[in-house]
Amino acid sequence: MSQPTVDRALFDQVMVPNYNPQQMVPVRGRGSRVWDQAGNEYIDFAGGIAVNALGHCHPELVAALKDQADELWHLSNTFTNEPALRLAKQLTDNTFADKIFFCNSGAEANEAAFKLARKFAYDNFGPEKNEIISFKQGFHGRTLFTVSVGGQPKYREGFEPAPGGITHVPFNDIEALKAAISDKTCAVVMEPIQGEGGVIPADPDFAKAVRELCDANNALLVFDEIQTGVGRTGELYAYMGLGVTPDILTSAKALGGGFPIGAMLATDRVAPSLGFGTHGSTYGGNPLACTVADKALSLINSKEVLGAVAEKNALFIEELNKINAKHNIFSEVRSGGLLIGAELVEAWHGKAAQFLAAAREEGLMILVAGPKVIRMTPSLIIPDEDIREGMEKLERAIARVLAA
Ligand SMILES: *Cc1c(COP(=O)(O)O)cnc(C)c1O
């Protein structure tokens, strides 16, 4: 049998239509540059949606993966393994957490976090304390529990009945949370910066007040740091910059630098509620994934990488402001480190995807966060030349969309 032609057209024939990828197929990446099947070059401001925090094919990650590939691939959790233990030690040594649970994605990390929050309340306060409060526009993944805790009804519609006991309140609105929280609340779940929901940072005073309300009501505070974690904001985790420490934190995306892994971090106070046999994952703690993540985490958790994020943020913002001075296309630019969102002026609400396609035609990969925000989550070590060159491409793409 001859090899099939694999091109973008084949996607529509053989893939479930839940995605609509751009009209090209990338085949190779190095640093912040990617090439497609036709040899076209792209600057990558998307970073695999905040995943490729060290760019594509970082030589030290490639070497770590290749070395581990010759040693041991998989065991299941019937046995432990050295890479998982090393990574767990590194995570506990460098964060508030005392205990780690590994899985394979962000949604699974949140699933574990929400289950732990319920179980901890059940064990310590009884079955009535089971309500979860989360925030409008929040995003926590695509499993049924995580779309239910997520604050975007469009991701839930048609999949009901959804799990119950979940209330959504407006983000950055402490009075709304005060009104909703009670002794029935087992957890408040929030992103330090809402990513998918439009790049909306939590007000530090709000985050502090959330912590206080949780404590006053014996509710756990869960930070979903799947997008904000592992250096994205210039801190190893965003909670460190906010000065608010959660009881449970979820991490994924950049943690594996492009190799699938998720982790739930918890304190010694709450972790025992996920006792032996209560939860699990076949692949969780996989040696290949943990090897890459252990290396990625140690490279990112350095002055060199974290210390440069603020300067790169400043360059992005400066370039975006220049584009805006010329085209008057953004109503607001919001960011936390290299999680950057540019909200389009009202006339372009609902049309953010047009800019994504135009950018691709100019040789630039960007993202959207909902229908009115252009989002960028590049590599944390993207060279300044690539930022400037990418911004020239973005300017041309914007000019093209506006002229059309
Ligand atoms: C991406 C994301 C998730 C989901 O992660 P998956 O790996 O796609 O399951 C959850 N929460 C936040 C904040 C995210 O950005």
Ligand as a Chemical Component Dictionary entry (heavy atoms), coordinates in Angstrom:
data_LIG
# 
_chem_comp.id                   LIG 
_chem_comp.type                 NON-POLYMER 
_chem_comp.pdbx_formal_charge   0 
_chem_comp.three_letter_code    LIG 
# 
loop_
_chem_comp_atom.comp_id 
_chem_comp_atom.atom_id 
_chem_comp_atom.alt_atom_id 
_chem_comp_atom.type_symbol 
_chem_comp_atom.charge 
_chem_comp_atom.model_Cartn_x 
_chem_comp_atom.model_Cartn_y 
_chem_comp_atom.model_Cartn_z 
_chem_comp_atom.pdbx_ordinal 
LIG C1 C1 C 0 -5.516 24.900 28.803 1  
LIG C2 C2 C 0 -6.160 25.077 30.119 2  
LIG C3 C3 C 0 -6.811 24.000 30.756 3  
LIG C4 C4 C 0 -7.004 22.673 30.101 4  
LIG O1 O1 O 0 -5.815 21.999 29.847 5  
LIG P1 P1 P 0 -5.823 20.741 28.853 6  
LIG O2 O2 O 0 -4.413 20.258 28.873 7  
LIG O3 O3 O 0 -6.271 21.240 27.513 8  
LIG O4 O4 O 0 -6.776 19.758 29.399 9  
LIG C5 C5 C 0 -7.340 24.226 32.018 10 
LIG N1 N1 N 0 -7.228 25.418 32.625 11 
LIG C6 C6 C 0 -6.589 26.449 32.048 12 
LIG C7 C7 C 0 -6.478 27.746 32.789 13 
LIG C8 C8 C 0 -6.058 26.330 30.770 14 
LIG O5 O5 O 0 -5.468 27.380 30.192 15 
# 
loop_
_chem_comp_bond.comp_id 
_chem_comp_bond.atom_id_1 
_chem_comp_bond.atom_id_2 
_chem_comp_bond.value_order 
_chem_comp_bond.pdbx_ordinal 
LIG C1 C2 SING 1  
LIG C2 C3 SING 2  
LIG C2 C8 DOUB 3  
LIG C3 C4 SING 4  
LIG C3 C5 DOUB 5  
LIG C4 O1 SING 6  
LIG O1 P1 SING 7  
LIG P1 O2 DOUB 8  
LIG P1 O3 SING 9  
LIG P1 O4 SING 10 
LIG C5 N1 SING 11 
LIG N1 C6 DOUB 12 
LIG C6 C7 SING 13 
LIG C6 C8 SING 14 
LIG C8 O5 SING 15 
# 
